[in-house]
Amino acid sequence: MIETKIKSTVRDVIDFPKPGIVFKDITPILKDPALCINITRELAEQLKGIEIDVVAGIESRGFLFGPALAQLLNVPFVPIRKVGKLPYKTVQQSYDLEYGKATIEVHEDALLKGQKVLIHDDLLATGGTVVAASKLIMQLGAEVTGYSFIIALDFLKGRLRLEPYTKQIFSLASY
Ligand code: 5GP
């Protein structure tokens, strides 16, 4: 089962990026090409029946599987990046972190009005990042049609913050 395989491959890093946090390090997954292919296939399988015009991936770990997922679904990939990295004109969203604020942005011509967008990231924690990404997508007149993660930390209740946008929330492994 893919969930067991993901859980046995991901590495827990204690006290990263700060004391008290147990970080799920997904880089060991990238050393296993067969698992990478399976993850991409299973992510796509979960999304059967959902209308998707575009996959939007969140910097940086959303860029590891997001483009492969978009290619498998035969739709474009759009990068959502931390502020200051995208070269063309952008729209931005700021959101609160535990300490301070973060800003993400997307090219202003990345999406067409009415397009149905699947947001992909490696991991759902509190949901703050993908809520900001959802607002960006809506700022461009597009619609969030689903969320797809490799891992969801269910104990942090991020799903509750996403449900107002869409209840189509998928992950392959949850804790
Ligand atoms: P959230 O905004 O849901 O609280 O945090 C999710 C974002 O932070 C994602 O972009 C994700 O990549 C990153 N993140 C937070 N905690 C972890 C973790 O334990 N492992 C990994 N791989 N990413 C994390």
Boltz pocket constraint, residues with backbone or C-beta under 6 A from the ligand:
constraints:
  - pocket:
      binder: B
      contacts: [[A, 22], [A, 23], [A, 24], [A, 25], [A, 26], [A, 58], [A, 59], [A, 60], [A, 61], [A, 62], [A, 121], [A, 122], [A, 123], [A, 124], [A, 125], [A, 126], [A, 127], [A, 128], [A, 129], [A, 130], [A, 158]]
      max_distance: 6.0
